[in-house]
Amino acid sequence: MRNAAWLELEKKFTDFVQIRRILHMYPELSFQEVRTPAIIAQFLQNCGLEVKTGVGGRGVTALLRGGNPGKTVALRADFDALPIEDQKDVPYKSKIPGVMHACGHDIHTAALLGTAYALSKVKEQIPGNVLFIHQFAEEVIPGGAKAMIEDGCLDGVDVVYGAHVLSSLPVGMIGYRPGALMAAGDKFEIVINGKGGHGSMPHLSIDPVLVGSQIVINFQLISASRLNAVDPVVVTVCSFHGGDSYNVIPDQAVLSGTVRTFSKEAREAAKNHIEKIVKSSCEMAGAQYEIKYEYGYPSLWNDPKETKRVKRMAELVAGKENTVELPLQMAMEDFSYYMLERPGAFFLVGGMNPDIQAVYPHHHPKFDVDERSILQIGKMFISLVFDYLTDSMSYSGQDGTHRVTPLLLPKKYKRKEERL
C-alpha cells in the first residue's frame, strides 16, 4: 500500500515541482492569500476529495475517506510568504515585488498536494481517513492555526503530523526530536519619548536614541546573567528607528524585537526583565516610554510516542544514516497549537544543496532549497498515514472482519496549561 502510493508520488514528481514553482512566482503575504488557496482547493477537488474553503478565514481542508473504516490522520502544510525581495537568479523567481517564499512554504504545499494525489490513487486500501490541512498565515502572529482549530479543523482527528524543509540540513536527511522542538515566540515594541534638539547640544535634550541604545545592550544581560543557563532564552532587538537627520536629536525612538523561550518560567521572567530594564533606563534619563508586549505562538512539543514513529518512518524513507535527532530550534511555529489539541509530531526535512546555491538561511533574499525535499516530505506523510492507521487496527472474529480499537487521549493533552 505504502509503496504503491510512493510510486504514484514519484511518477508525478515533475508536476509537483511545477506547482511549487508557480506558487514561488506568485507568493502571497499572511492574511492576504487569495490565489494560493484557490489553486489548492481546485487541485484537491480534482483528486475527488471533500474540500472546505475559508476554514478559519483563508484555510483549506480536504478529507479523504479510505476504503475501510478507521481512525483519522491529519497532515498539515502552510502556504503564506514573506515581505522580502527575491534576489535569486532562477527562472521561477518571484514576480511579486517585495514578496517571496523565503521559508519553504511553497515546498510544504506542493508536498502535501502530492501526498493527497498519491493517497487518492490508493484510497480503497487505506484503513481510515486522511485530512489534509492547508494553513494560511503561519508567519505572522496570531497565525492561522489557532483560527482553523477554532473553526473545527481538528474535529474527528486522532493524530496530526507536520513537516518543514530546513535549508541548513543537507537534502536527503530527515530530522526529529521528541518533546520540545521549537521555541515560544513573543513580540515587543518599545516607544521611547524624549526631548529633541540640536545634535551639537545634547545636554539640552533627552536623547531617545541614546536611551534605546542602552536598552539594547542591557537586554543582553537577560540571557547572560538573569535567567537559568540551562533554560534557553533569546531576546533580540530587530528594529531600531529614531530620527531622520544626521544633526537632529529626535523626540522619539521605536524598538521592536522578539523573545524566544521554551518554559513558562523563562517566558514570564524574560518579559519582566524587559519591563524593568526599559523602566530604569528611561527613568534615569528622564524619558517616557510605552511597552507593547504580545504573546505569540507557544513552544512546539512533540509527542514522544509519535516521534518514535517519525523516527522509524524516517529511517525507512531516508535510511538510518540520514536520520538525525535535532537540537532545540529557537524558531517558532504555530503548528504548536495543533500539538496542544492532539497527539502528533513535527519533523524537518533537509533542503540544502550547495550545487544549486541552496545554502542561504530561511528568510534570506536568496533562500532556496532542493526540490527533492518535496518527495521526502511526501513519502514521510504517506508512511506515517499507513503506519498509524494499520497500527491502530486490531482484528477479531472468525469472519475476518476488523474492528477499530479506540486510543484514549493521554491526560497531558487535556492539560494545556502545563505546557506553553
Buried (B, 14 or more C-beta within 10 A) or exposed (E): BBEBBBEBBEEBBEEBBBBBBBBBBBBBBBBBBEEBBEBBBEBBEEBEBEBBBEBBBBBBBBBBBBEBEBBBBBBBBBBBBBEBEBBBEBEBBBEBEEBBBBBBBBBBBBBBBBBBBBBBBBBEBBBBBBBBBBBBBBBBBBBBBBBBBEBEBBEEBBBBBBBBBBBEBBBBBBBBBBBBBBBBBBBBBBBBBBBBBEEEEEEEBBBBBBBBBBBBEBBEEBBEEBBEEEBBBBBEBEEBEBBEEEEEBBBBBBBBBBBBBBBBEBBEBBBEBBBEBBEEBBEEBEBBBEBEBEBBBBBBBBBEBBBEBBBBBBBBBBEEEBBBEBEBBBBBBBBBBBBBBBBBBBBBBBBBBEEEEBBBEBBBEBBBBBBBBBBBBBBBBBBBBBBBBBEBBEEEEEEEEBEBEEBEEEEEBEEEEEBB
